[in-house]
Amino acid sequence: LDGLPVLNNLRELELSDNRLATADSISFLGKTTPRLEVLKLGGNQLGTMEMLGVLRELRSLRVVDLFENPVTRVDGYRAEVFKLVRALVV
């Protein structure tokens, strides 16, 4: 996904099942999708909270799907995601 242009009006992004496994694989999101509201990351290989740090930059984010990512097995991950993304809707 390197080279993705700035998509100012993008509201929803589907990145499920893309073998994303590093912080670099989603680090572009903060700079290229400033109005993103829904981010679907299910079925990837994101394994640590540090990999999700970019979510902090997505100020419009309301929904994030992390289903089937190793990070969902980390103790307290839900509370940490809510700390990263204050506007999440339950």
Rosetta blueprint (number, residue, H / E / L):
1 L L
2 D L
3 G L
4 L L
5 P L
6 V L
7 L L
8 N L
9 N L
10 L L
11 R L
12 E E
13 L E
14 E E
15 L L
16 S L
17 D L
18 N L
19 R L
20 L L
21 A L
22 T L
23 A H
24 D H
25 S H
26 I L
27 S L
28 F L
29 L H
30 G H
31 K H
32 T H
33 T L
34 P L
35 R L
36 L L
37 E L
38 V E
39 L E
40 K E
41 L L
42 G L
43 G L
44 N L
45 Q L
46 L L
47 G L
48 T L
49 M H
50 E H
51 M H
52 L H
53 G H
54 V H
55 L H
56 R H
57 E H
58 L L
59 R L
60 S L
61 L L
62 R L
63 V E
64 V E
65 D E
66 L L
67 F L
68 E L
69 N L
70 P H
71 V H
72 T H
73 R H
74 V L
75 D L
76 G L
77 Y H
78 R H
79 A H
80 E H
81 V H
82 F H
83 K H
84 L H
85 V L
86 R L
87 A L
88 L L
89 V L
90 V L
